């Protein structure tokens, strides 16, 4: 669905021509994370109380969410000291359990990712992906700067 001249929202993500950003998720429902990101991207163009692309995406996805429910969190890094076979196996198992197209899964490179230990599970941060093992969600994006946006709102994912 076209929610703005250059913002197209689809079932598991969005593509934005204004910001040249494409973001998708696979696995657990992460539409609330994407809603928070869309609102942040477009807030400067709209008034605080009504951000049209955010409202449009909410309607398309059938999600009721007030702007006040958006919670940004600071990501506190807790890197895994050694990326050993055990850690890689855990990440690969988590990826296998996520329903994503094979070409998406094949593009994931854990060996070059930053891996962090969370309270529950691991978080792999790649140049173009984030895998939350505990939340069971994989985010894929086309710009490395999108990683910070996902991390900021990751706590809003339904699996988190």
N, C-alpha and C positions, 0 to 999 in steps of 0.2 A: 504494500500500500504506500502511495506517495504521501508523505506527511508534511513535506516542505518542498520547495522547488527542487532541491537537490538531496532530500533525505528520503530514502526508501526503506521501509520497515518490512521485514518478512518474518516467517514463523520463528526462526531461531537466531535472529540478528538484525543488523541494519547496515546500509551502505550510504555514506554521506559524501556527496560531491563537493560540498563547500569546504569540508575539512579533509577531503581525500582519505576517508577512513572507512574501512569495512571491518565489522566485528561480528563474530558468530560464537555461539556456545553449543556444546553437546553434552549430554548427560543430564544431571539434575537441572531443574528449572532455574535459570539465571536471568529471566526477563526483568526482574526488579533491579538487578545490577545495571543492565543495559538502559533501563528507564532513567536511573540516576545519572548515567553518563550522558544520555541525550539531553537531559535537563541542564546539566553543567555546561555542555557545549553551546546550547542555545540561549542560556540565561542572559548573556550580554545583549542579545538582540531583542529581548522581550522584557516585559515588566515582571517583577518578582512573583506576583500573584497569578499570572497566566502565561505559561510558556507553551505556545501552540504545539510545537513538535512533540513535547512531552505528553500533552493531553491526547493528541492524535495517536501516538504509539500506545498509550494506556488503553484507549478505546479499541484499537486493533487487536491487542493482546488480551483484552477482557480482564484487565487488572485494575482493581480499585486501590489507589495509593495517593495519599496527599504528599505534597512537597515536604511537609514537616516530618514525614516518615523516613526521609532520606537521611541516612547516617553515614557520614564520612569517617573513616578510621585511619589512623596512622599505622602504616605497616612497620612492625619492628622486626628487622632481619634477625634470623637465627640460623645461620648457614650450617649445613651438614659439613663436618670436618673433612670427611673422606667420601668421595663418590665411588663406593665399592659395588661389587656385583649384587650384594643384598639390597642396597638402596635402589639400584637400577631395576632389579627384579620387581620390587614393590611398585615402582612407578609404571613399569611396563604392564604389570597385572592391573593396576588402576586404569590405565589407558585401554586395555583389552575389554574391561567391563563397561566402558562408555560406548554408546551406540553412535559412532561417527563413521563417515565414509572412509574407506581404506586409504584413499589418496591423502586425506587429512591426517590420518594416523601415521602414515609413512613419512610425512613431512616433519614429524615431531622428533627432535634430536635432544635426548636427555643428556648425552655426553657433554654438550656445550652449554647446557642450562645451569643456572644457579639453582641449587636445591636447598630449601629451608625446612627446618623441623617446626611444626606447629604443635599446639596442645594435643591435637588429634590428627596425626598423619603428616604427610609431606606436602610441600608446595614446590613445584618445579616452575621456574621462570625462564622462559626462552626469549629469544629476540622477537618472535611472533606468536607466542603462545603462553598460557598459564594453565597448569594442571593442578587442581586442588584434589588431592587423593581422598581426604576425608569427606569433602563435599560431593565428590563424584562428578565434578564438572571440568570441562575443558573449554577454555576460551582461545579462539584463534583470531588474530588481527593482522592487518597489513602494515602497520606502523609501530615501531618499537616504543614510541612515546605513549601509545595506548595502554601499555603495561601499567603505568602509574595510575591511570584512571580506573582500571580493573581492580588493582590492589586497594585503592581508596574505598571502593564500595563492595569489596568481596564479601564482607560480613552480611550483606543483604541477600546473598544467594539463599534459596530455599534449603539447600543441602547443608549450609554453614551453620 
